[in-house]
Amino acid sequence: MGYMISGVQHEADDQGYLVEPDFDDEAVRVIAAAEGIVLTDAHWEVVNYLRDQYREEGATPNFRNMLKGMAEIRPGVDSKYLYDLFPIGPAKQGPKVAGLPQPLGKGGY
């Protein structure tokens, strides 16, 4: 499995996560389309947050830390807000759409 992004085939694991991160915005568009997500500015805000966290920490945050981090950026963000954007799970589907490798947090997500 993989994604064709800007004319280049990118390898993905069996769950659809890129094996190597891709910070090109076209990766977000391609993966979001494959996930059935119509991108809004709110999605991009979360994607950029997750990409920044990945660059700084080498991993994406778990849901609790993601919720706290996003609430600092946009006061009033709650779990419903994030699940409305990424219904499969913000800490799981968010990194996938952001073009990042699969998070390997507690519980295997």
N, C-alpha and C positions, 0 to 999 in steps of 0.2 A: 504494500500500500504506500501511497505517497501523494504528493500534490505537485501540480505543474504551476510554478510561480515565476512570473516574468520570463517564460520560455525555458526554465530550468526545472528538471525533475528533482524534488526534495524527498528524501526518505522519511517515512513515518513508521512508528511502531504499529502493532496490531490494534491499538485503540485509537489511532489517528493523530497521535502527538508527533510533532517533528522530533527526529533523533538529535538534530543539531538546531540550536535556536536560529531564527531568522527574524531580524529586526526591521525588515523591509515592510512598509505598510501594505504592499500588495499581498504579502503572506496573510495578513489579517483579513483582507477582503476575500481571498480564496478560501481560507479555512472557515470563516464565518458563513459563507455561502454553502459550503459542504455541511455545516451544522444547522442550516436553516435559519440563521440569525440575520436580520436586517440591521445593519450597523447604524447607530445614532451617535451623537456627541457623547452621550453618557457611556456607551460602550467604549469609545475611544479613551475616555478618561480612565476607565478601569484598565484597559489594555496598557496605556502608558504607565500607570501606577505599577502594574505587574512587571512590565519590562524594566522599569527603574529598580524595583526590588530584586529582580533576577540579576541585573548588572551589579548591584551593590552587595548582595548577599550570596549570590551563586545559586539561589533557589527562590521559589515563590512562597509567599506566606500561607499558613493554614487559614481556615475560614475566620477564626476568631481574630487573628492579627490583621487579616485583610479587611475585616469590618472596622477595626480600630483605625487602621491606616487610611481607609477611604473616608471615614468620618472626620478625620483631621483635614482632609482635602475639601470635602463637601459636607459641612455640618448637616445633620439630619439623616444621613445615610443609615439605613437599617438593613436587616437581613432580607426583608421583602423587596426592597429596592434592588439589591444585588441579584436575588433570585428571579425577579422580573426580567433582568438583563440576560442572565445565564441560568435558565431553568433546570438544567441537569445538575448544576451546582457551581456556584461562583469560583470556588477554590479549585475546582476540577476542570470545568468547561472554559473558564476565563483564561488560564494559561494556554490551553489548547488553541483557542482563538487568537491569543497574543503571539502565536508562533514559537512557543517555548516547549522544551521537553516536558514529559510527564512528571508531575510532582510526586515525590516519593515520601510523602508524609505518613503519619500515623494512620493505620488502617489500610495502607496500600494505595491511597488516592494521590 
